[in-house]
Amino acid sequence: MATTITVIPGDGIGPEVTDATLTILEAAGAELEYDEQLAGLAGVDALKNPLPEGTLDSIRRNQVCLKGPLTTPVGTGFRSINVAIRKEFDLYANVRPAMTMVPGGRYEDIDLVLIRENTEGLYVGVEHYIGLEGDPRAAAESVMIITRFGAERIVRYAFEYARANDRTKVTLAHKANILKYTQGLFLDVGREVAREYEGEVEFEDRIIDATAMQLVVNPYDFDVLVMENMFGDILSDLMAGLVGGMGLAPAGNIGKDTAMFEAVHGSAPDIAGQGIANPCSLTLSAAMLLEHVDQPDAARRIRDALRTTLEDEATRTRDLGGTCNTKEFTDAVVRNLD
Ligand code: NAI
């Protein structure tokens, strides 16, 4: 029986990369039905609401969502809808694979996964100015919050992910040498959880700055990485850079009941409507979604077809040095499905 998922095409190039992705999903034999919903600027235009109640209801009902990029106005207007959705459904694990798709880059055959804690750390938004001697902004303070509950569930998620995907090692990256309380708690809890997987999944911890350097020097030394929110935000982009940039980076945001898979890049207003966007990020996210709903064969076929298409310079999109537009690229991926 087909699984119904919520689809939010999003803003800018969102509808273009979503169309391409749905075409590829159908050709790959994915058993999915689509409940299309609005959010972001598209929601404001149609319903005067960047996150309409109907969209939230749909995600609540279907528990799985595929989301294109949403425009967040700078300065004024509404807050990030991406963050609002993550909060609403407590999508605590941000899963960011970095996999070589285009040969000839800095490294070949990279296959890493970063698991980023998505709800705590410095990004809880507890911050304020401190006024001093007539200067209302003499200082500013942000609070980093780490809870035993949050640390435990994210590290456990990383180990369960490793176990389910035949991966051998989990690296916990931290700054416990300086931030002895917050990062110290994260590390201590991580070590406790790791003990439960002893003999099955290897565990190591590393200081975050050394991890950043080692990822660039020898990425093959890593497998699954887990860390708190801001460190994960930064290193997941570093890892995307190792394999060709954000245009190829998929992401899953996973909670206890609900999961949202999304393109990592933004709405690219500079090229929106031109039919030249690269749909790979959203299509790879859709492959993760297929695995989540237990359709791994369709996921594998899509990844293989994307890889074959990207190997040939003649069938790459412009952002990757090719000449294809979105439709020509999509047609090539469909042709390359086994
Ligand atoms: P962006 O990722 O939209 O664009 C950066 C550059 O990359 C642009 O030159 C763009 O043309 C190019 N690019 C991005 N995706 C591409 C694709 N699939 N194919 C070909 N080229 C691509 O980042 P920017 O310009 O900083 O943000 C634009 C808007 O997107 C902002 O409103 C921002 O808030 C939003 N945004 C949304 C995200 C999300 O929904 N997850 C993530 C990042 C930004």
Residues whose N, C-alpha, C, O or C-beta is under 5 A from the ligand:
A	BS01	NAI	G68 P69 L70 T71 T72 P73 N82 G247 A263 V264 H265 G266 S267 A268 P269 D270 I271 I276 A277 N278 P279 D319
